Amino acid sequence: MWWKLLIGAVIGLAIGHFAAPGYWFWVVIGLIAGCLAELWAKRRESSGGAAD
């Protein structure tokens, strides 16, 4: 889980370097996106994988 949060924060930091409103906003958005990715992965895992 922590590596997804870290990846989200790093991506947010990179975006914040180029886009307004700045670093901290995009780092927080990246952390939230990493958390949502973790929840999505756990839900997909518990439902038995792909819904094909």
PyMOL Python script that loads the backbone (N, CA, C, O; Angstrom):
from pymol import cmd

cmd.read_pdbstr("""\
ATOM      1  N   MET A   1       0.814  -1.189   0.000  1.00  0.00           N
ATOM      2  CA  MET A   1       0.000   0.000   0.000  1.00  0.00           C
ATOM      3  C   MET A   1       0.864   1.261   0.000  1.00  0.00           C
ATOM      4  O   MET A   1       0.552   2.226  -0.698  1.00  0.00           O
ATOM      5  N   TRP A   2       1.920   1.256   0.761  1.00  0.00           N
ATOM      6  CA  TRP A   2       2.734   2.465   0.886  1.00  0.00           C
ATOM      7  C   TRP A   2       3.383   2.866  -0.420  1.00  0.00           C
ATOM      8  O   TRP A   2       3.565   4.054  -0.685  1.00  0.00           O
ATOM      9  N   TRP A   3       3.736   1.880  -1.247  1.00  0.00           N
ATOM     10  CA  TRP A   3       4.388   2.243  -2.495  1.00  0.00           C
ATOM     11  C   TRP A   3       3.413   2.929  -3.441  1.00  0.00           C
ATOM     12  O   TRP A   3       3.832   3.772  -4.234  1.00  0.00           O
ATOM     13  N   LYS A   4       2.124   2.597  -3.385  1.00  0.00           N
ATOM     14  CA  LYS A   4       1.132   3.285  -4.220  1.00  0.00           C
ATOM     15  C   LYS A   4       0.960   4.730  -3.766  1.00  0.00           C
ATOM     16  O   LYS A   4       0.824   5.631  -4.594  1.00  0.00           O
ATOM     17  N   LEU A   5       0.967   4.948  -2.468  1.00  0.00           N
ATOM     18  CA  LEU A   5       0.885   6.315  -1.954  1.00  0.00           C
ATOM     19  C   LEU A   5       2.127   7.113  -2.347  1.00  0.00           C
ATOM     20  O   LEU A   5       2.033   8.282  -2.720  1.00  0.00           O
ATOM     21  N   LEU A   6       3.279   6.474  -2.259  1.00  0.00           N
ATOM     22  CA  LEU A   6       4.527   7.143  -2.623  1.00  0.00           C
ATOM     23  C   LEU A   6       4.552   7.499  -4.108  1.00  0.00           C
ATOM     24  O   LEU A   6       4.960   8.599  -4.481  1.00  0.00           O
ATOM     25  N   ILE A   7       4.116   6.571  -4.945  1.00  0.00           N
ATOM     26  CA  ILE A   7       4.070   6.846  -6.386  1.00  0.00           C
ATOM     27  C   ILE A   7       3.108   7.998  -6.667  1.00  0.00           C
ATOM     28  O   ILE A   7       3.415   8.878  -7.470  1.00  0.00           O
ATOM     29  N   GLY A   8       1.948   7.997  -6.012  1.00  0.00           N
ATOM     30  CA  GLY A   8       0.997   9.095  -6.187  1.00  0.00           C
ATOM     31  C   GLY A   8       1.573  10.430  -5.763  1.00  0.00           C
ATOM     32  O   GLY A   8       1.366  11.440  -6.435  1.00  0.00           O
ATOM     33  N   ALA A   9       2.295  10.442  -4.650  1.00  0.00           N
ATOM     34  CA  ALA A   9       2.905  11.685  -4.170  1.00  0.00           C
ATOM     35  C   ALA A   9       3.991  12.174  -5.132  1.00  0.00           C
ATOM     36  O   ALA A   9       4.087  13.374  -5.392  1.00  0.00           O
ATOM     37  N   VAL A  10       4.796  11.273  -5.654  1.00  0.00           N
ATOM     38  CA  VAL A  10       5.863  11.661  -6.579  1.00  0.00           C
ATOM     39  C   VAL A  10       5.266  12.201  -7.879  1.00  0.00           C
ATOM     40  O   VAL A  10       5.745  13.199  -8.419  1.00  0.00           O
ATOM     41  N   ILE A  11       4.225  11.544  -8.378  1.00  0.00           N
ATOM     42  CA  ILE A  11       3.568  12.044  -9.593  1.00  0.00           C
ATOM     43  C   ILE A  11       2.947  13.416  -9.326  1.00  0.00           C
ATOM     44  O   ILE A  11       3.037  14.314 -10.162  1.00  0.00           O
ATOM     45  N   GLY A  12       2.322  13.574  -8.170  1.00  0.00           N
ATOM     46  CA  GLY A  12       1.766  14.867  -7.793  1.00  0.00           C
ATOM     47  C   GLY A  12       2.833  15.936  -7.689  1.00  0.00           C
ATOM     48  O   GLY A  12       2.605  17.079  -8.084  1.00  0.00           O
ATOM     49  N   LEU A  13       3.989  15.585  -7.166  1.00  0.00           N
ATOM     50  CA  LEU A  13       5.098  16.531  -7.065  1.00  0.00           C
ATOM     51  C   LEU A  13       5.575  16.950  -8.446  1.00  0.00           C
ATOM     52  O   LEU A  13       5.877  18.121  -8.672  1.00  0.00           O
ATOM     53  N   ALA A  14       5.643  16.003  -9.368  1.00  0.00           N
ATOM     54  CA  ALA A  14       6.065  16.312 -10.737  1.00  0.00           C
ATOM     55  C   ALA A  14       5.044  17.221 -11.423  1.00  0.00           C
ATOM     56  O   ALA A  14       5.424  18.177 -12.098  1.00  0.00           O
ATOM     57  N   ILE A  15       3.763  16.932 -11.255  1.00  0.00           N
ATOM     58  CA  ILE A  15       2.724  17.776 -11.861  1.00  0.00           C
ATOM     59  C   ILE A  15       2.745  19.164 -11.234  1.00  0.00           C
ATOM     60  O   ILE A  15       2.608  20.167 -11.934  1.00  0.00           O
ATOM     61  N   GLY A  16       2.917  19.220  -9.929  1.00  0.00           N
ATOM     62  CA  GLY A  16       2.951  20.497  -9.224  1.00  0.00           C
ATOM     63  C   GLY A  16       4.102  21.385  -9.640  1.00  0.00           C
ATOM     64  O   GLY A  16       4.043  22.600  -9.456  1.00  0.00           O
ATOM     65  N   HIS A  17       5.138  20.805 -10.191  1.00  0.00           N
ATOM     66  CA  HIS A  17       6.264  21.590 -10.673  1.00  0.00           C
ATOM     67  C   HIS A  17       5.868  22.423 -11.892  1.00  0.00           C
ATOM     68  O   HIS A  17       6.415  23.504 -12.111  1.00  0.00           O
ATOM     69  N   PHE A  18       4.926  21.925 -12.679  1.00  0.00           N
ATOM     70  CA  PHE A  18       4.542  22.589 -13.915  1.00  0.00           C
ATOM     71  C   PHE A  18       3.174  23.258 -13.865  1.00  0.00           C
ATOM     72  O   PHE A  18       2.928  24.193 -14.628  1.00  0.00           O
ATOM     73  N   ALA A  19       2.282  22.812 -12.998  1.00  0.00           N
ATOM     74  CA  ALA A  19       0.902  23.292 -13.013  1.00  0.00           C
ATOM     75  C   ALA A  19       0.550  24.037 -11.733  1.00  0.00           C
ATOM     76  O   ALA A  19       1.052  23.730 -10.651  1.00  0.00           O
ATOM     77  N   ALA A  20      -0.320  25.016 -11.885  1.00  0.00           N
ATOM     78  CA  ALA A  20      -0.854  25.713 -10.721  1.00  0.00           C
ATOM     79  C   ALA A  20      -1.881  24.800 -10.061  1.00  0.00           C
ATOM     80  O   ALA A  20      -2.430  23.967 -10.783  1.00  0.00           O
ATOM     81  N   PRO A  21      -2.187  24.861  -8.829  1.00  0.00           N
ATOM     82  CA  PRO A  21      -1.856  25.827  -7.804  1.00  0.00           C
ATOM     83  C   PRO A  21      -0.581  25.528  -7.022  1.00  0.00           C
ATOM     84  O   PRO A  21      -0.289  26.250  -6.069  1.00  0.00           O
ATOM     85  N   GLY A  22       0.174  24.527  -7.365  1.00  0.00           N
ATOM     86  CA  GLY A  22       1.450  24.317  -6.704  1.00  0.00           C
ATOM     87  C   GLY A  22       1.658  22.903  -6.210  1.00  0.00           C
ATOM     88  O   GLY A  22       0.825  22.015  -6.392  1.00  0.00           O
ATOM     89  N   TYR A  23       2.817  22.731  -5.572  1.00  0.00           N
ATOM     90  CA  TYR A  23       3.266  21.404  -5.157  1.00  0.00           C
ATOM     91  C   TYR A  23       2.311  20.712  -4.197  1.00  0.00           C
ATOM     92  O   TYR A  23       1.869  19.594  -4.463  1.00  0.00           O
ATOM     93  N   TRP A  24       1.989  21.362  -3.088  1.00  0.00           N
ATOM     94  CA  TRP A  24       1.250  20.681  -2.028  1.00  0.00           C
ATOM     95  C   TRP A  24      -0.112  20.216  -2.476  1.00  0.00           C
ATOM     96  O   TRP A  24      -0.544  19.125  -2.105  1.00  0.00           O
ATOM     97  N   PHE A  25      -0.805  21.022  -3.269  1.00  0.00           N
ATOM     98  CA  PHE A  25      -2.107  20.616  -3.776  1.00  0.00           C
ATOM     99  C   PHE A  25      -1.996  19.327  -4.569  1.00  0.00           C
ATOM    100  O   PHE A  25      -2.776  18.398  -4.360  1.00  0.00           O
ATOM    101  N   TRP A  26      -1.035  19.263  -5.475  1.00  0.00           N
ATOM    102  CA  TRP A  26      -0.895  18.093  -6.333  1.00  0.00           C
ATOM    103  C   TRP A  26      -0.343  16.890  -5.585  1.00  0.00           C
ATOM    104  O   TRP A  26      -0.656  15.752  -5.938  1.00  0.00           O
ATOM    105  N   VAL A  27       0.464  17.115  -4.569  1.00  0.00           N
ATOM    106  CA  VAL A  27       0.941  15.999  -3.739  1.00  0.00           C
ATOM    107  C   VAL A  27      -0.239  15.377  -2.994  1.00  0.00           C
ATOM    108  O   VAL A  27      -0.355  14.153  -2.922  1.00  0.00           O
ATOM    109  N   VAL A  28      -1.106  16.211  -2.444  1.00  0.00           N
ATOM    110  CA  VAL A  28      -2.281  15.692  -1.741  1.00  0.00           C
ATOM    111  C   VAL A  28      -3.197  14.949  -2.714  1.00  0.00           C
ATOM    112  O   VAL A  28      -3.708  13.876  -2.391  1.00  0.00           O
ATOM    113  N   ILE A  29      -3.404  15.514  -3.901  1.00  0.00           N
ATOM    114  CA  ILE A  29      -4.221  14.836  -4.913  1.00  0.00           C
ATOM    115  C   ILE A  29      -3.577  13.496  -5.283  1.00  0.00           C
ATOM    116  O   ILE A  29      -4.279  12.498  -5.445  1.00  0.00           O
ATOM    117  N   GLY A  30      -2.259  13.468  -5.416  1.00  0.00           N
ATOM    118  CA  GLY A  30      -1.555  12.220  -5.721  1.00  0.00           C
ATOM    119  C   GLY A  30      -1.706  11.186  -4.618  1.00  0.00           C
ATOM    120  O   GLY A  30      -1.883  10.001  -4.898  1.00  0.00           O
ATOM    121  N   LEU A  31      -1.636  11.625  -3.367  1.00  0.00           N
ATOM    122  CA  LEU A  31      -1.822  10.708  -2.240  1.00  0.00           C
ATOM    123  C   LEU A  31      -3.242  10.137  -2.229  1.00  0.00           C
ATOM    124  O   LEU A  31      -3.440   8.947  -1.987  1.00  0.00           O
ATOM    125  N   ILE A  32      -4.216  10.992  -2.490  1.00  0.00           N
ATOM    126  CA  ILE A  32      -5.604  10.524  -2.542  1.00  0.00           C
ATOM    127  C   ILE A  32      -5.777   9.524  -3.688  1.00  0.00           C
ATOM    128  O   ILE A  32      -6.442   8.501  -3.526  1.00  0.00           O
ATOM    129  N   ALA A  33      -5.178   9.820  -4.847  1.00  0.00           N
ATOM    130  CA  ALA A  33      -5.267   8.905  -5.986  1.00  0.00           C
ATOM    131  C   ALA A  33      -4.597   7.569  -5.662  1.00  0.00           C
ATOM    132  O   ALA A  33      -5.101   6.517  -6.054  1.00  0.00           O
ATOM    133  N   GLY A  34      -3.469   7.600  -4.951  1.00  0.00           N
ATOM    134  CA  GLY A  34      -2.810   6.360  -4.545  1.00  0.00           C
ATOM    135  C   GLY A  34      -3.659   5.544  -3.591  1.00  0.00           C
ATOM    136  O   GLY A  34      -3.702   4.318  -3.684  1.00  0.00           O
ATOM    137  N   CYS A  35      -4.330   6.218  -2.677  1.00  0.00           N
ATOM    138  CA  CYS A  35      -5.218   5.533  -1.733  1.00  0.00           C
ATOM    139  C   CYS A  35      -6.402   4.910  -2.472  1.00  0.00           C
ATOM    140  O   CYS A  35      -6.784   3.775  -2.192  1.00  0.00           O
ATOM    141  N   LEU A  36      -6.978   5.655  -3.415  1.00  0.00           N
ATOM    142  CA  LEU A  36      -8.091   5.121  -4.196  1.00  0.00           C
ATOM    143  C   LEU A  36      -7.649   3.941  -5.057  1.00  0.00           C
ATOM    144  O   LEU A  36      -8.408   2.989  -5.241  1.00  0.00           O
ATOM    145  N   ALA A  37      -6.431   3.998  -5.584  1.00  0.00           N
ATOM    146  CA  ALA A  37      -5.916   2.867  -6.365  1.00  0.00           C
ATOM    147  C   ALA A  37      -5.780   1.629  -5.490  1.00  0.00           C
ATOM    148  O   ALA A  37      -6.071   0.519  -5.936  1.00  0.00           O
ATOM    149  N   GLU A  38      -5.346   1.808  -4.265  1.00  0.00           N
ATOM    150  CA  GLU A  38      -5.228   0.685  -3.336  1.00  0.00           C
ATOM    151  C   GLU A  38      -6.598   0.094  -3.019  1.00  0.00           C
ATOM    152  O   GLU A  38      -6.761  -1.126  -3.018  1.00  0.00           O
ATOM    153  N   LEU A  39      -7.580   0.948  -2.751  1.00  0.00           N
ATOM    154  CA  LEU A  39      -8.927   0.464  -2.473  1.00  0.00           C
ATOM    155  C   LEU A  39      -9.506  -0.264  -3.679  1.00  0.00           C
ATOM    156  O   LEU A  39     -10.152  -1.301  -3.523  1.00  0.00           O
ATOM    157  N   TRP A  40      -9.285   0.262  -4.870  1.00  0.00           N
ATOM    158  CA  TRP A  40      -9.775  -0.370  -6.088  1.00  0.00           C
ATOM    159  C   TRP A  40      -9.131  -1.740  -6.287  1.00  0.00           C
ATOM    160  O   TRP A  40      -9.804  -2.702  -6.659  1.00  0.00           O
ATOM    161  N   ALA A  41      -7.830  -1.822  -6.039  1.00  0.00           N
ATOM    162  CA  ALA A  41      -7.121  -3.091  -6.199  1.00  0.00           C
ATOM    163  C   ALA A  41      -7.620  -4.124  -5.188  1.00  0.00           C
ATOM    164  O   ALA A  41      -7.799  -5.292  -5.532  1.00  0.00           O
ATOM    165  N   LYS A  42      -7.841  -3.707  -3.964  1.00  0.00           N
ATOM    166  CA  LYS A  42      -8.350  -4.636  -2.947  1.00  0.00           C
ATOM    167  C   LYS A  42      -9.763  -5.087  -3.277  1.00  0.00           C
ATOM    168  O   LYS A  42     -10.097  -6.258  -3.098  1.00  0.00           O
ATOM    169  N   ARG A  43     -10.589  -4.179  -3.752  1.00  0.00           N
ATOM    170  CA  ARG A  43     -11.957  -4.561  -4.111  1.00  0.00           C
ATOM    171  C   ARG A  43     -11.951  -5.533  -5.277  1.00  0.00           C
ATOM    172  O   ARG A  43     -12.710  -6.503  -5.290  1.00  0.00           O
ATOM    173  N   ARG A  44     -11.098  -5.273  -6.251  1.00  0.00           N
ATOM    174  CA  ARG A  44     -11.005  -6.155  -7.420  1.00  0.00           C
ATOM    175  C   ARG A  44     -10.486  -7.542  -7.002  1.00  0.00           C
ATOM    176  O   ARG A  44     -10.960  -8.567  -7.492  1.00  0.00           O
ATOM    177  N   GLU A  45      -9.506  -7.552  -6.089  1.00  0.00           N
ATOM    178  CA  GLU A  45      -8.952  -8.818  -5.602  1.00  0.00           C
ATOM    179  C   GLU A  45      -9.999  -9.627  -4.841  1.00  0.00           C
ATOM    180  O   GLU A  45     -10.092 -10.844  -5.000  1.00  0.00           O
ATOM    181  N   SER A  46     -10.789  -8.935  -4.010  1.00  0.00           N
ATOM    182  CA  SER A  46     -11.775  -9.650  -3.206  1.00  0.00           C
ATOM    183  C   SER A  46     -12.967 -10.113  -4.028  1.00  0.00           C
ATOM    184  O   SER A  46     -13.680 -11.031  -3.622  1.00  0.00           O
ATOM    185  N   SER A  47     -13.193  -9.485  -5.187  1.00  0.00           N
ATOM    186  CA  SER A  47     -14.311  -9.911  -6.029  1.00  0.00           C
ATOM    187  C   SER A  47     -13.918 -11.025  -6.989  1.00  0.00           C
ATOM    188  O   SER A  47     -14.754 -11.492  -7.762  1.00  0.00           O
ATOM    189  N   GLY A  48     -12.687 -11.450  -6.957  1.00  0.00           N
ATOM    190  CA  GLY A  48     -12.273 -12.571  -7.784  1.00  0.00           C
ATOM    191  C   GLY A  48     -11.587 -12.169  -9.073  1.00  0.00           C
ATOM    192  O   GLY A  48     -11.536 -12.961 -10.013  1.00  0.00           O
ATOM    193  N   GLY A  49     -11.060 -10.961  -9.138  1.00  0.00           N
ATOM    194  CA  GLY A  49     -10.326 -10.547 -10.336  1.00  0.00           C
ATOM    195  C   GLY A  49     -11.209  -9.876 -11.350  1.00  0.00           C
ATOM    196  O   GLY A  49     -12.194  -9.228 -10.995  1.00  0.00           O
ATOM    197  N   ALA A  50     -10.870 -10.025 -12.601  1.00  0.00           N
ATOM    198  CA  ALA A  50     -11.591  -9.376 -13.693  1.00  0.00           C
ATOM    199  C   ALA A  50     -13.006  -9.923 -13.809  1.00  0.00           C
ATOM    200  O   ALA A  50     -13.267 -11.092 -13.529  1.00  0.00           O
ATOM    201  N   ALA A  51     -13.896  -9.062 -14.222  1.00  0.00           N
ATOM    202  CA  ALA A  51     -15.308  -9.445 -14.340  1.00  0.00           C
ATOM    203  C   ALA A  51     -15.624  -9.885 -15.761  1.00  0.00           C
ATOM    204  O   ALA A  51     -16.681  -9.538 -16.287  1.00  0.00           O
ATOM    205  N   ASP A  52     -14.755 -10.621 -16.377  1.00  0.00           N
ATOM    206  CA  ASP A  52     -14.972 -11.046 -17.783  1.00  0.00           C
ATOM    207  C   ASP A  52     -16.033 -12.079 -17.830  1.00  0.00           C
ATOM    208  O   ASP A  52     -16.370 -12.570 -18.907  1.00  0.00           O
TER     209      ASP A  52
END
""", "prot")
cmd.dss("prot")
cmd.show_as("cartoon", "prot")
cmd.util.cbc("prot")
cmd.orient("prot")
